[in-house]
């Protein structure tokens, strides 16, 4: 059994089972702390009965007007706890919190275009590709840069479903266009 709980600064010292994995992006400690200070209700984890962190979600809200949205910054689940629904629990919680109290129009996230497993998981959760961001992830030579899919899921406030589009895989934009 696993429980959902708010993330606290000392929890950073309990994330090795989750972060020491090739599928997880790792960040400088200041990055984690800035999220914890700025969006404490959108940073939470799952924990087993022994108190070990089994997964976590870092989220935020951003944008203006109909682009006001929740954003999945990092979702990671420890290898021994995958395929039991923890990722869905974490994503569902971010979606609920983005709607209440933040009243967001949609949730978005960026995923490497080569990460078929994650793309399929998010599609199973109701997300679709909104656009392809060309060379979003910079490569360290000799590795090339990699495209990202900007995936979105409309929330209740987006009644007309304007935050999504058909055939987003073929709608190419540069990284600079993402932040306009």
C-alpha positions in Angstrom: 0.0 0.0 0.0 1.2 3.5 -0.9 0.0 6.8 0.3 0.0 10.3 -1.3 1.6 13.1 0.7 2.9 16.6 0.4 6.6 16.8 -0.5 8.8 18.5 2.1 12.5 19.7 1.7 14.0 16.8 3.8 12.3 14.4 1.3 14.9 15.3 -1.2 17.3 13.0 0.8 14.8 10.1 0.3 14.5 10.2 -3.5 17.5 8.1 -4.6 15.4 5.1 -5.4 13.4 7.3 -7.7 16.1 9.5 -9.1 18.9 7.0 -9.7 17.2 5.7 -12.9 18.0 6.4 -16.5 14.4 7.4 -17.2 14.4 10.2 -14.7 15.6 13.8 -15.4 17.7 15.0 -12.4 18.0 18.7 -11.4 20.1 20.8 -9.1 18.8 21.0 -5.5 18.0 24.7 -6.0 15.5 23.8 -8.8 13.6 21.3 -6.5 13.6 23.9 -3.7 12.3 26.7 -6.0 9.3 24.5 -6.9 8.7 23.6 -3.3 8.6 27.3 -2.4 6.7 28.5 -5.4 4.1 25.7 -5.9 4.1 23.7 -2.6 0.6 22.2 -3.3 1.8 21.0 -6.7 4.8 19.1 -5.4 3.9 15.8 -3.8 5.0 12.2 -3.5 3.9 8.7 -2.9 5.3 6.8 0.1 5.3 3.1 1.1 4.5 2.0 4.7 8.2 2.1 5.6 8.4 5.8 4.7 10.3 5.3 1.4 9.4 7.7 -1.4 8.1 5.5 -4.3 7.4 8.4 -6.7 6.9 12.1 -7.0 5.3 14.9 -9.0 6.7 18.4 -9.5 4.1 20.7 -11.1 3.5 24.4 -11.6 0.9 26.8 -13.0 1.8 29.3 -15.7 0.4 31.2 -18.7 -2.2 33.9 -19.1 -5.9 34.0 -20.2 -6.8 30.8 -22.1 -3.2 29.6 -21.9 -3.4 29.5 -18.1 -2.5 25.9 -17.3 -0.9 23.3 -15.0 2.4 21.9 -16.1 4.0 18.5 -15.3 7.6 19.4 -14.7 8.7 16.0 -13.4 6.9 12.7 -12.8 8.9 9.8 -11.7 8.2 6.4 -10.1 10.8 4.1 -8.6 11.4 1.0 -10.8 10.0 -1.4 -8.2 6.8 0.5 -8.1 6.0 0.9 -11.8 2.9 -0.6 -13.4 0.8 -0.5 -10.3 -0.9 2.9 -11.0 1.2 5.3 -9.1 1.9 7.5 -12.1 -1.8 7.8 -12.8 -2.4 8.7 -9.1 0.2 11.4 -9.3 -1.1 12.8 -12.6 -4.7 12.7 -11.5 -3.8 14.6 -8.3 -2.0 17.3 -10.3 -5.0 17.6 -12.6 -7.4 18.0 -9.6 -5.2 20.6 -8.0 -4.7 22.5 -11.2 -8.5 22.8 -11.5 -9.1 23.6 -7.9 -7.9 26.1 -6.7 -5.9 27.2 -9.8 -8.8 27.1 -12.4 -6.5 26.0 -15.2 -7.7 25.4 -18.8 -5.4 22.4 -19.4 -2.4 20.5 -18.2 0.7 20.2 -20.4 4.1 18.4 -20.3 7.1 17.9 -22.5 8.4 14.4 -23.4 11.2 13.3 -25.6 9.8 12.2 -29.0 11.8 9.0 -28.7 10.2 8.1 -25.3 7.5 5.9 -26.8 6.7 4.3 -23.4 6.0 7.6 -21.7 4.1 9.0 -24.7 1.8 5.9 -24.7 1.3 6.2 -21.0 0.2 9.8 -21.2 -2.1 9.0 -24.2 -3.7 6.3 -21.9 -4.2 9.1 -19.4 -6.1 11.2 -22.0 -3.2 13.5 -23.2 -2.6 14.2 -26.9 0.3 15.8 -28.8 -0.3 19.5 -29.3 2.9 20.2 -31.1 6.4 19.0 -31.8 9.2 21.2 -30.5 12.2 20.8 -32.7 15.5 20.3 -30.9 13.9 21.1 -27.5 16.4 18.8 -25.7 20.0 19.8 -26.4 22.4 17.0 -27.0 25.9 16.7 -25.7 28.2 15.8 -28.7 28.3 13.3 -30.2 24.6 13.0 -29.2 22.3 15.0 -31.4 19.6 17.3 -30.1 16.2 15.8 -29.7 12.6 16.9 -30.4 10.0 17.0 -27.7 6.3 16.5 -27.9 4.2 19.1 -26.0 1.3 17.0 -24.8 -1.9 18.4 -23.4 -5.1 17.4 -21.7 -8.0 19.8 -21.5 -9.6 20.5 -18.1 -13.2 21.4 -17.2 -12.6 25.1 -17.9 -11.7 24.4 -21.6 -15.3 23.7 -22.6 -14.5 24.1 -26.3 -11.4 22.0 -26.1 -9.3 24.8 -27.6 -6.1 23.7 -25.9 -5.7 20.6 -28.1 -5.4 19.9 -31.8 -5.5 17.0 -34.2 -2.2 15.8 -35.8 0.0 17.7 -33.3 3.0 15.5 -34.1 3.2 17.3 -37.4 2.8 20.8 -36.1 6.5 21.8 -35.7 7.7 24.8 -33.7 11.1 26.0 -32.5 11.9 26.1 -28.7 11.7 29.9 -28.9 8.1 29.8 -30.1 7.1 27.8 -27.0 7.9 30.7 -24.7 6.3 33.6 -26.7 
